[in-house]
Amino acid sequence: MIDATELRTRAATLADVAAIAAIYNEGIADRLATFETEPRTAGRMATWFKPGHLIAVGETDAVGPVAFAASFPYSARPCYAGIDEFSVYVAREYRGRGAGRAVLTALIEAATAAGLHKLTSRVFPENAASRAVLKGLGFAETGINRRHGQLGGVWRDCVIVERLLDTITAEDQ
């Protein structure tokens, strides 16, 4: 794990966009966590910085940002207001050291403070490390999207995960 004094989390700013793009591009290249295949430029990643989008970074003094978590509205349809879809990416050399958990915790806190109802995402079934972190942070696996997208010409399944952020009612339990 990263020493708690070494890694700190905060809301991302446009000054972080090059680091966020680099981290995301490692995730794209590794083909472990996204269907995306084309690297992103900092300019393209800058479009993420707009109202209604939450982005947290985990950084060290020595390196700067080493992980990020981002959420975006799930849908523009009014019935889905308050539901965000999220992603978490960690620089290769910081994977397995607690950075993903730290930035996702920061994102959960920001989403709760923003009054969101739920965070949801999809995870490749074989991504055991991410699934364990998600479970540890209170995310439930609610189903599987079969053959949800293609990666390298192969149809891939995704595990659906979600965490309710507002008050849980008796019917939710």
FENNORFEN-V34252 format. One record per residue. N is the residue number from 1. PHI is phi in whole degrees, -180 to 180 (none if undefined). D_CENTER is the distance of its C-alpha to the mean C-alpha in whole Angstrom. Layout:
n->[N,N]
phi->[PHI,PHI]
d_center->[D_CENTER,D_CENTER]
This chain:
n->[1,2,3,4,5,6,7,8,9,10,11,12,13,14,15,16,17,18,19,20,21,22,23,24,25,26,27,28,29,30,31,32,33,34,35,36,37,38,39,40,41,42,43,44,45,46,47,48,49,50,51,52,53,54,55,56,57,58,59,60,61,62,63,64,65,66,67,68,69,70,71,72,73,74,75,76,77,78,79,80,81,82,83,84,85,86,87,88,89,90,91,92,93,94,95,96,97,98,99,100,101,102,103,104,105,106,107,108,109,110,111,112,113,114,115,116,117,118,119,120,121,122,123,124,125,126,127,128,129,130,131,132,133,134,135,136,137,138,139,140,141,142,143,144,145,146,147,148,149,150,151,152,153,154,155,156,157,158,159,160,161,162,163,164,165,166,167,168,169,170,171,172,173]
phi->[none,-75,-59,-57,-81,-83,-108,-130,-113,-164,-67,-72,-127,-59,-65,-91,-62,-66,-67,-62,-61,-63,-65,-62,-64,-63,-63,-64,-64,-77,57,-107,-142,-152,-82,-62,-129,-100,-58,-106,-88,-60,-61,-68,-69,-62,-67,-70,-87,-151,-55,90,-109,-110,-139,-116,-120,-112,-138,-121,-63,-73,-113,90,-62,-122,-159,-148,-131,-136,-135,-138,-53,-63,-157,-82,-66,-56,-65,-104,-58,93,-112,-117,-97,-129,-140,-134,-136,-130,-57,-48,-72,-109,-67,77,-119,98,-68,-64,-60,-64,-72,-69,-61,-63,-66,-59,-62,-66,-67,-64,-63,-80,83,-69,-91,-155,-113,-140,-162,-131,-133,-62,-55,-81,-82,-62,-63,-65,-62,-67,-62,-59,-61,-64,-99,90,-83,-102,-88,-107,166,-131,-88,-76,43,-77,-163,-104,-137,63,80,-115,-70,-121,-83,-138,-87,-87,-124,-155,-139,-77,-107,-93,-60,-87,-94,-59,-72,-78,-88]
d_center->[19,19,21,20,22,21,17,17,14,14,14,13,16,18,19,16,15,17,15,12,14,15,12,11,14,14,12,14,17,16,15,13,10,11,14,14,17,18,17,16,19,18,20,18,14,16,17,13,15,17,17,15,12,10,9,9,11,12,16,19,22,23,20,18,15,13,10,7,4,5,7,10,13,13,17,19,22,23,23,19,19,16,14,10,8,4,2,3,6,10,13,15,18,15,14,15,16,14,12,8,10,11,8,7,10,11,8,10,13,13,12,15,17,17,18,15,16,13,10,9,8,10,10,13,16,17,14,15,14,10,12,14,11,10,14,15,13,14,12,15,15,17,18,18,18,21,21,18,18,20,19,22,24,23,22,19,18,15,14,13,11,12,13,15,15,19,22,23,26,28,27,24,25]
